Amino acid sequence: MTALLSIRDLSVRYRRDGAEALKGVSLDVEAGERLAIIGESGSGKSTLALAIAGLLTRAAGIEGRIDWFLSANAGAKAPPSVLPDISPSRGEIGSVAAGSLPSALKISENTDEGTISPLEGEMSGRTEGGVTERDLSKIDSNQIPLLGRDIGFVFQDPSSSLDPVMPIGKQIAEVARTHLNLGWRDAYAKAKSLLERVRLPAPEAVLHAYPHQLSGGQKQRVAIAAAIAAGPKLLIADEATSALDTIVQAEIVALIRRLVAEDGMTLLFISHDIALAATLAERIAVLRSGELVELGETRQIINAPRHAYTRALLDAHLGLDAEPLLDRQGALT
């Protein structure tokens, strides 16, 4: 199995308080695998996901490097408004196309304009939305992982990630139109097909609905449809089930597993629930206070954890077969 991306000595510091959210994390993500990132709140799980997707804000300082191994025909170009926001104090983000040498983006320590200087040429400037604007004429766009095209991202709260004043169909069609170079008619047909794939009833009606007209589980299915619209190589699900009830959680996990298998995507599943992740992932990485404390096959992590923190996470899980904490009178058992 070949690597899709390689993370080396990745550290992230938020400048407001100077605390390190990630501390020297090194990790390879294999193409086609299902990898879960596990840890309690504040362990750095979401920061790692945002760093991989290029969504860290300008206030974040980053050290280390992320190397991507992309095929030469990665897909269509994306407008500057959807390009990753990479403006750390130090570090490198690179990519490797099939049969080529690594092409690293070196990130300047001069943060006045958030300048990004690749090996050849320089790019600087920001769009009105605060996202780094890259001059794609100076670097092959197929060697830059783009959010939406190469990376699909499913956030924890679909109510926050979906536009409340835009119909569902247009939100999904816009992704397909941008990254697949489709006309609006074909993009809407793609959107309807995606709604069918995520098992939403009456997809024609959902196309014209607004987010507030859907339940939480339905909105998360819409968010998943939008995330996979351009056929990304990597799907990141950041606590995508934590805001849902238990039955809907199981349905969404089954949906993600099926879509990943059908499309041959790589999955990065972020969760605090180690038992839920174990039902989906082939490997599990455990983060604690920004450090990678354990990494291994799911069976090994569950049955023979090496780190005390991993054992504590397993011990903290309450299954349906667990003894009740309170008796019928409300006293501790």
LUMMI-666336 format. One record per residue (C-alpha): residue number from 1; residue in three letters; chain; x, y, z. Coordinates in steps of 0.5 Angstrom, whole numbers, plus 500, padded with zeros to 3 digits. Layout:
! LUMMI-666336
{n NUM	res Ala	chain A	u X	v Y	w Z} .
...
END
This chain:
! LUMMI-666336
{n 1	res Met	chain A	u 500	v 500	w 500} .
{n 2	res Thr	chain A	u 503	v 507	w 498} .
{n 3	res Ala	chain A	u 502	v 513	w 502} .
{n 4	res Leu	chain A	u 497	v 519	w 500} .
{n 5	res Leu	chain A	u 501	v 524	w 505} .
{n 6	res Ser	chain A	u 506	v 524	w 510} .
{n 7	res Ile	chain A	u 507	v 528	w 516} .
{n 8	res Arg	chain A	u 513	v 530	w 519} .
{n 9	res Asp	chain A	u 515	v 533	w 526} .
{n 10	res Leu	chain A	u 508	v 537	w 525} .
{n 11	res Ser	chain A	u 507	v 542	w 531} .
{n 12	res Val	chain A	u 502	v 548	w 531} .
{n 13	res Arg	chain A	u 502	v 553	w 536} .
{n 14	res Tyr	chain A	u 496	v 558	w 537} .
{n 15	res Arg	chain A	u 499	v 565	w 538} .
{n 16	res Arg	chain A	u 493	v 568	w 542} .
{n 17	res Asp	chain A	u 496	v 564	w 548} .
{n 18	res Gly	chain A	u 502	v 561	w 546} .
{n 19	res Ala	chain A	u 500	v 554	w 547} .
{n 20	res Glu	chain A	u 502	v 548	w 543} .
{n 21	res Ala	chain A	u 496	v 544	w 540} .
{n 22	res Leu	chain A	u 500	v 539	w 536} .
{n 23	res Lys	chain A	u 507	v 537	w 538} .
{n 24	res Gly	chain A	u 512	v 534	w 533} .
{n 25	res Val	chain A	u 507	v 529	w 530} .
{n 26	res Ser	chain A	u 509	v 524	w 525} .
{n 27	res Leu	chain A	u 504	v 520	w 521} .
{n 28	res Asp	chain A	u 503	v 517	w 514} .
{n 29	res Val	chain A	u 496	v 516	w 512} .
{n 30	res Glu	chain A	u 496	v 510	w 507} .
{n 31	res Ala	chain A	u 492	v 511	w 500} .
{n 32	res Gly	chain A	u 485	v 507	w 501} .
{n 33	res Glu	chain A	u 486	v 506	w 508} .
{n 34	res Arg	chain A	u 481	v 508	w 514} .
{n 35	res Leu	chain A	u 485	v 511	w 519} .
{n 36	res Ala	chain A	u 481	v 514	w 526} .
{n 37	res Ile	chain A	u 484	v 520	w 530} .
{n 38	res Ile	chain A	u 482	v 519	w 537} .
{n 39	res Gly	chain A	u 483	v 523	w 544} .
{n 40	res Glu	chain A	u 479	v 527	w 549} .
{n 41	res Ser	chain A	u 477	v 534	w 548} .
{n 42	res Gly	chain A	u 483	v 539	w 547} .
{n 43	res Ser	chain A	u 488	v 533	w 545} .
{n 44	res Gly	chain A	u 489	v 536	w 538} .
{n 45	res Lys	chain A	u 485	v 532	w 534} .
{n 46	res Ser	chain A	u 481	v 537	w 530} .
{n 47	res Thr	chain A	u 487	v 541	w 529} .
{n 48	res Leu	chain A	u 491	v 536	w 526} .
{n 49	res Ala	chain A	u 485	v 535	w 521} .
{n 50	res Leu	chain A	u 485	v 542	w 520} .
{n 51	res Ala	chain A	u 492	v 542	w 518} .
{n 52	res Ile	chain A	u 492	v 537	w 513} .
{n 53	res Ala	chain A	u 486	v 540	w 510} .
{n 54	res Gly	chain A	u 490	v 547	w 510} .
{n 55	res Leu	chain A	u 484	v 550	w 514} .
{n 56	res Leu	chain A	u 488	v 553	w 520} .
{n 57	res Thr	chain A	u 488	v 561	w 521} .
{n 58	res Arg	chain A	u 493	v 566	w 520} .
{n 59	res Ala	chain A	u 494	v 566	w 528} .
{n 60	res Ala	chain A	u 496	v 559	w 528} .
{n 61	res Gly	chain A	u 504	v 558	w 527} .
{n 62	res Ile	chain A	u 506	v 551	w 524} .
{n 63	res Glu	chain A	u 513	v 547	w 524} .
{n 64	res Gly	chain A	u 514	v 541	w 520} .
{n 65	res Arg	chain A	u 512	v 539	w 514} .
{n 66	res Ile	chain A	u 506	v 535	w 510} .
{n 67	res Asp	chain A	u 508	v 532	w 504} .
{n 68	res Trp	chain A	u 502	v 529	w 499} .
{n 69	res Phe	chain A	u 503	v 524	w 494} .
{n 70	res Leu	chain A	u 498	v 526	w 488} .
{n 71	res Ser	chain A	u 497	v 523	w 481} .
{n 72	res Ala	chain A	u 499	v 527	w 476} .
{n 73	res Asn	chain A	u 491	v 528	w 473} .
{n 74	res Ala	chain A	u 488	v 531	w 480} .
{n 75	res Gly	chain A	u 483	v 534	w 477} .
{n 76	res Ala	chain A	u 480	v 541	w 475} .
{n 77	res Lys	chain A	u 483	v 548	w 478} .
{n 78	res Ala	chain A	u 479	v 551	w 484} .
{n 79	res Pro	chain A	u 478	v 559	w 485} .
{n 80	res Pro	chain A	u 482	v 562	w 490} .
{n 81	res Ser	chain A	u 476	v 563	w 495} .
{n 82	res Val	chain A	u 477	v 555	w 496} .
{n 83	res Leu	chain A	u 484	v 555	w 496} .
{n 84	res Pro	chain A	u 487	v 552	w 503} .
{n 85	res Asp	chain A	u 489	v 558	w 508} .
{n 86	res Ile	chain A	u 496	v 556	w 510} .
{n 87	res Ser	chain A	u 500	v 562	w 513} .
{n 88	res Pro	chain A	u 504	v 559	w 519} .
{n 89	res Ser	chain A	u 510	v 562	w 522} .
{n 90	res Arg	chain A	u 515	v 556	w 519} .
{n 91	res Gly	chain A	u 514	v 550	w 516} .
{n 92	res Glu	chain A	u 513	v 546	w 509} .
{n 93	res Ile	chain A	u 507	v 543	w 505} .
{n 94	res Gly	chain A	u 509	v 539	w 499} .
{n 95	res Ser	chain A	u 507	v 535	w 494} .
{n 96	res Val	chain A	u 509	v 529	w 490} .
{n 97	res Ala	chain A	u 506	v 527	w 483} .
{n 98	res Ala	chain A	u 507	v 520	w 481} .
{n 99	res Gly	chain A	u 514	v 520	w 478} .
{n 100	res Ser	chain A	u 516	v 526	w 480} .
{n 101	res Leu	chain A	u 520	v 529	w 485} .
{n 102	res Pro	chain A	u 517	v 533	w 491} .
{n 103	res Ser	chain A	u 515	v 540	w 490} .
{n 104	res Ala	chain A	u 515	v 543	w 497} .
{n 105	res Leu	chain A	u 512	v 550	w 499} .
{n 106	res Lys	chain A	u 516	v 553	w 504} .
{n 107	res Ile	chain A	u 513	v 558	w 508} .
{n 108	res Ser	chain A	u 516	v 564	w 510} .
{n 109	res Glu	chain A	u 517	v 567	w 517} .
{n 110	res Asn	chain A	u 515	v 574	w 515} .
{n 111	res Thr	chain A	u 508	v 574	w 517} .
{n 112	res Asp	chain A	u 506	v 581	w 515} .
{n 113	res Glu	chain A	u 503	v 579	w 508} .
{n 114	res Gly	chain A	u 502	v 571	w 510} .
{n 115	res Thr	chain A	u 507	v 570	w 504} .
{n 116	res Ile	chain A	u 508	v 563	w 501} .
{n 117	res Ser	chain A	u 514	v 562	w 497} .
{n 118	res Pro	chain A	u 515	v 555	w 493} .
{n 119	res Leu	chain A	u 521	v 553	w 490} .
{n 120	res Glu	chain A	u 520	v 557	w 484} .
{n 121	res Gly	chain A	u 517	v 564	w 484} .
{n 122	res Glu	chain A	u 513	v 567	w 490} .
{n 123	res Met	chain A	u 506	v 568	w 491} .
{n 124	res Ser	chain A	u 502	v 573	w 496} .
{n 125	res Gly	chain A	u 496	v 576	w 498} .
{n 126	res Arg	chain A	u 489	v 575	w 500} .
{n 127	res Thr	chain A	u 482	v 574	w 498} .
{n 128	res Glu	chain A	u 477	v 578	w 501} .
{n 129	res Gly	chain A	u 475	v 572	w 505} .
{n 130	res Gly	chain A	u 482	v 572	w 509} .
{n 131	res Val	chain A	u 484	v 566	w 505} .
{n 132	res Thr	chain A	u 491	v 566	w 502} .
{n 133	res Glu	chain A	u 491	v 567	w 494} .
{n 134	res Arg	chain A	u 496	v 563	w 490} .
{n 135	res Asp	chain A	u 498	v 564	w 483} .
{n 136	res Leu	chain A	u 497	v 558	w 480} .
{n 137	res Ser	chain A	u 501	v 560	w 474} .
{n 138	res Lys	chain A	u 507	v 559	w 478} .
{n 139	res Ile	chain A	u 506	v 552	w 480} .
{n 140	res Asp	chain A	u 502	v 546	w 477} .
{n 141	res Ser	chain A	u 495	v 546	w 480} .
{n 142	res Asn	chain A	u 495	v 539	w 480} .
{n 143	res Gln	chain A	u 501	v 538	w 485} .
{n 144	res Ile	chain A	u 497	v 542	w 490} .
{n 145	res Pro	chain A	u 492	v 539	w 494} .
{n 146	res Leu	chain A	u 485	v 543	w 494} .
{n 147	res Leu	chain A	u 480	v 543	w 499} .
{n 148	res Gly	chain A	u 473	v 540	w 495} .
{n 149	res Arg	chain A	u 477	v 537	w 489} .
{n 150	res Asp	chain A	u 482	v 533	w 493} .
{n 151	res Ile	chain A	u 480	v 533	w 500} .
{n 152	res Gly	chain A	u 473	v 533	w 502} .
{n 153	res Phe	chain A	u 471	v 535	w 509} .
{n 154	res Val	chain A	u 465	v 533	w 514} .
{n 155	res Phe	chain A	u 465	v 538	w 520} .
{n 156	res Gln	chain A	u 461	v 536	w 526} .
{n 157	res Asp	chain A	u 456	v 541	w 526} .
{n 158	res Pro	chain A	u 452	v 541	w 519} .
{n 159	res Ser	chain A	u 448	v 547	w 521} .
{n 160	res Ser	chain A	u 454	v 551	w 521} .
{n 161	res Ser	chain A	u 458	v 548	w 515} .
{n 162	res Leu	chain A	u 451	v 549	w 511} .
{n 163	res Asp	chain A	u 449	v 556	w 508} .
{n 164	res Pro	chain A	u 442	v 557	w 511} .
{n 165	res Val	chain A	u 440	v 562	w 505} .
{n 166	res Met	chain A	u 442	v 557	w 500} .
{n 167	res Pro	chain A	u 438	v 551	w 497} .
{n 168	res Ile	chain A	u 441	v 544	w 498} .
{n 169	res Gly	chain A	u 441	v 543	w 491} .
{n 170	res Lys	chain A	u 445	v 549	w 489} .
{n 171	res Gln	chain A	u 450	v 548	w 495} .
{n 172	res Ile	chain A	u 452	v 541	w 492} .
{n 173	res Ala	chain A	u 452	v 543	w 485} .
{n 174	res Glu	chain A	u 456	v 549	w 486} .
{n 175	res Val	chain A	u 462	v 544	w 489} .
{n 176	res Ala	chain A	u 461	v 539	w 482} .
{n 177	res Arg	chain A	u 461	v 546	w 478} .
{n 178	res Thr	chain A	u 467	v 548	w 481} .
{n 179	res His	chain A	u 471	v 542	w 481} .
{n 180	res Leu	chain A	u 469	v 538	w 475} .
{n 181	res Asn	chain A	u 467	v 544	w 470} .
{n 182	res Leu	chain A	u 460	v 542	w 469} .
{n 183	res Gly	chain A	u 455	v 546	w 467} .
{n 184	res Trp	chain A	u 449	v 548	w 472} .
{n 185	res Arg	chain A	u 444	v 543	w 469} .
{n 186	res Asp	chain A	u 449	v 537	w 469} .
{n 187	res Ala	chain A	u 451	v 540	w 476} .
{n 188	res Tyr	chain A	u 444	v 539	w 479} .
{n 189	res Ala	chain A	u 444	v 532	w 476} .
{n 190	res Lys	chain A	u 450	v 530	w 480} .
{n 191	res Ala	chain A	u 447	v 533	w 486} .
{n 192	res Lys	chain A	u 441	v 529	w 485} .
{n 193	res Ser	chain A	u 445	v 523	w 484} .
{n 194	res Leu	chain A	u 449	v 524	w 491} .
{n 195	res Leu	chain A	u 443	v 525	w 495} .
{n 196	res Glu	chain A	u 440	v 519	w 492} .
{n 197	res Arg	chain A	u 447	v 516	w 494} .
{n 198	res Val	chain A	u 447	v 518	w 501} .
{n 199	res Arg	chain A	u 440	v 515	w 502} .
{n 200	res Leu	chain A	u 436	v 521	w 503} .
{n 201	res Pro	chain A	u 428	v 520	w 501} .
{n 202	res Ala	chain A	u 425	v 524	w 496} .
{n 203	res Pro	chain A	u 432	v 527	w 493} .
{n 204	res Glu	chain A	u 428	v 532	w 488} .
{n 205	res Ala	chain A	u 424	v 535	w 494} .
{n 206	res Val	chain A	u 431	v 536	w 498} .
{n 207	res Leu	chain A	u 434	v 539	w 492} .
{n 208	res His	chain A	u 430	v 545	w 493} .
{n 209	res Ala	chain A	u 429	v 545	w 501} .
{n 210	res Tyr	chain A	u 433	v 549	w 506} .
{n 211	res Pro	chain A	u 438	v 547	w 511} .
{n 212	res His	chain A	u 433	v 549	w 517} .
{n 213	res Gln	chain A	u 427	v 544	w 514} .
{n 214	res Leu	chain A	u 432	v 538	w 515} .
{n 215	res Ser	chain A	u 433	v 534	w 521} .
{n 216	res Gly	chain A	u 440	v 534	w 524} .
{n 217	res Gly	chain A	u 442	v 527	w 521} .
{n 218	res Gln	chain A	u 439	v 529	w 514} .
{n 219	res Lys	chain A	u 443	v 535	w 514} .
{n 220	res Gln	chain A	u 449	v 531	w 516} .
{n 221	res Arg	chain A	u 448	v 527	w 510} .
{n 222	res Val	chain A	u 447	v 533	w 505} .
{n 223	res Ala	chain A	u 454	v 535	w 508} .
{n 224	res Ile	chain A	u 457	v 528	w 506} .
{n 225	res Ala	chain A	u 454	v 529	w 499} .
{n 226	res Ala	chain A	u 457	v 536	w 498} .
{n 227	res Ala	chain A	u 464	v 533	w 501} .
{n 228	res Ile	chain A	u 464	v 527	w 496} .
{n 229	res Ala	chain A	u 461	v 531	w 490} .
{n 230	res Ala	chain A	u 468	v 532	w 486} .
{n 231	res Gly	chain A	u 471	v 525	w 488} .
{n 232	res Pro	chain A	u 476	v 527	w 493} .
{n 233	res Lys	chain A	u 482	v 522	w 495} .
{n 234	res Leu	chain A	u 481	v 524	w 502} .
{n 235	res Leu	chain A	u 475	v 524	w 506} .
{n 236	res Ile	chain A	u 476	v 528	w 513} .
{n 237	res Ala	chain A	u 470	v 527	w 518} .
{n 238	res Asp	chain A	u 471	v 531	w 524} .
{n 239	res Glu	chain A	u 467	v 529	w 530} .
{n 240	res Ala	chain A	u 461	v 528	w 524} .
{n 241	res Thr	chain A	u 457	v 524	w 529} .
{n 242	res Ser	chain A	u 458	v 527	w 536} .
{n 243	res Ala	chain A	u 452	v 531	w 535} .
{n 244	res Leu	chain A	u 447	v 526	w 533} .
{n 245	res Asp	chain A	u 443	v 521	w 537} .
{n 246	res Thr	chain A	u 446	v 513	w 537} .
{n 247	res Ile	chain A	u 442	v 510	w 532} .
{n 248	res Val	chain A	u 443	v 516	w 527} .
{n 249	res Gln	chain A	u 450	v 515	w 529} .
{n 250	res Ala	chain A	u 450	v 508	w 527} .
{n 251	res Glu	chain A	u 447	v 510	w 520} .
{n 252	res Ile	chain A	u 452	v 515	w 519} .
{n 253	res Val	chain A	u 458	v 511	w 520} .
{n 254	res Ala	chain A	u 455	v 505	w 516} .
{n 255	res Leu	chain A	u 454	v 511	w 510} .
{n 256	res Ile	chain A	u 461	v 513	w 511} .
{n 257	res Arg	chain A	u 464	v 506	w 510} .
{n 258	res Arg	chain A	u 460	v 504	w 504} .
{n 259	res Leu	chain A	u 461	v 511	w 500} .
{n 260	res Val	chain A	u 469	v 510	w 502} .
{n 261	res Ala	chain A	u 469	v 503	w 499} .
{n 262	res Glu	chain A	u 465	v 505	w 493} .
{n 263	res Asp	chain A	u 469	v 511	w 491} .
{n 264	res Gly	chain A	u 476	v 508	w 494} .
{n 265	res Met	chain A	u 477	v 514	w 498} .
{n 266	res Thr	chain A	u 482	v 515	w 504} .
{n 267	res Leu	chain A	u 478	v 516	w 510} .
{n 268	res Leu	chain A	u 481	v 520	w 516} .
{n 269	res Phe	chain A	u 476	v 519	w 522} .
{n 270	res Ile	chain A	u 476	v 524	w 528} .
{n 271	res Ser	chain A	u 473	v 522	w 534} .
{n 272	res His	chain A	u 473	v 522	w 542} .
{n 273	res Asp	chain A	u 469	v 515	w 542} .
{n 274	res Ile	chain A	u 474	v 510	w 541} .
{n 275	res Ala	chain A	u 469	v 504	w 541} .
{n 276	res Leu	chain A	u 465	v 508	w 535} .
{n 277	res Ala	chain A	u 472	v 509	w 531} .
{n 278	res Ala	chain A	u 474	v 501	w 532} .
{n 279	res Thr	chain A	u 467	v 499	w 528} .
{n 280	res Leu	chain A	u 470	v 503	w 522} .
{n 281	res Ala	chain A	u 477	v 504	w 522} .
{n 282	res Glu	chain A	u 483	v 499	w 520} .
{n 283	res Arg	chain A	u 488	v 503	w 524} .
{n 284	res Ile	chain A	u 487	v 508	w 530} .
{n 285	res Ala	chain A	u 492	v 514	w 532} .
{n 286	res Val	chain A	u 491	v 516	w 539} .
{n 287	res Leu	chain A	u 493	v 523	w 541} .
{n 288	res Arg	chain A	u 494	v 526	w 548} .
{n 289	res Ser	chain A	u 495	v 534	w 549} .
{n 290	res Gly	chain A	u 498	v 535	w 542} .
{n 291	res Glu	chain A	u 502	v 528	w 542} .
{n 292	res Leu	chain A	u 501	v 522	w 538} .
{n 293	res Val	chain A	u 502	v 517	w 544} .
{n 294	res Glu	chain A	u 500	v 510	w 540} .
{n 295	res Leu	chain A	u 499	v 508	w 533} .
{n 296	res Gly	chain A	u 497	v 501	w 531} .
{n 297	res Glu	chain A	u 492	v 496	w 528} .
{n 298	res Thr	chain A	u 485	v 497	w 531} .
{n 299	res Arg	chain A	u 485	v 490	w 533} .
{n 300	res Gln	chain A	u 492	v 491	w 537} .
{n 301	res Ile	chain A	u 489	v 498	w 540} .
{n 302	res Ile	chain A	u 483	v 495	w 542} .
{n 303	res Asn	chain A	u 485	v 488	w 545} .
{n 304	res Ala	chain A	u 493	v 490	w 547} .
{n 305	res Pro	chain A	u 494	v 497	w 548} .
{n 306	res Arg	chain A	u 501	v 499	w 550} .
{n 307	res His	chain A	u 500	v 506	w 553} .
{n 308	res Ala	chain A	u 496	v 508	w 559} .
{n 309	res Tyr	chain A	u 492	v 513	w 556} .
{n 310	res Thr	chain A	u 489	v 509	w 551} .
{n 311	res Arg	chain A	u 487	v 504	w 556} .
{n 312	res Ala	chain A	u 484	v 509	w 560} .
{n 313	res Leu	chain A	u 480	v 511	w 554} .
{n 314	res Leu	chain A	u 478	v 504	w 553} .
{n 315	res Asp	chain A	u 476	v 504	w 560} .
{n 316	res Ala	chain A	u 472	v 510	w 560} .
{n 317	res His	chain A	u 467	v 507	w 555} .
{n 318	res Leu	chain A	u 460	v 505	w 557} .
{n 319	res Gly	chain A	u 457	v 500	w 553} .
{n 320	res Leu	chain A	u 450	v 498	w 553} .
{n 321	res Asp	chain A	u 452	v 491	w 557} .
{n 322	res Ala	chain A	u 455	v 496	w 562} .
{n 323	res Glu	chain A	u 452	v 495	w 569} .
{n 324	res Pro	chain A	u 448	v 501	w 571} .
{n 325	res Leu	chain A	u 451	v 507	w 575} .
{n 326	res Leu	chain A	u 445	v 508	w 579} .
{n 327	res Asp	chain A	u 440	v 503	w 582} .
{n 328	res Arg	chain A	u 433	v 504	w 581} .
{n 329	res Gln	chain A	u 432	v 509	w 587} .
{n 330	res Gly	chain A	u 438	v 513	w 584} .
{n 331	res Ala	chain A	u 443	v 511	w 589} .
{n 332	res Leu	chain A	u 450	v 509	w 586} .
{n 333	res Thr	chain A	u 451	v 502	w 586} .
END
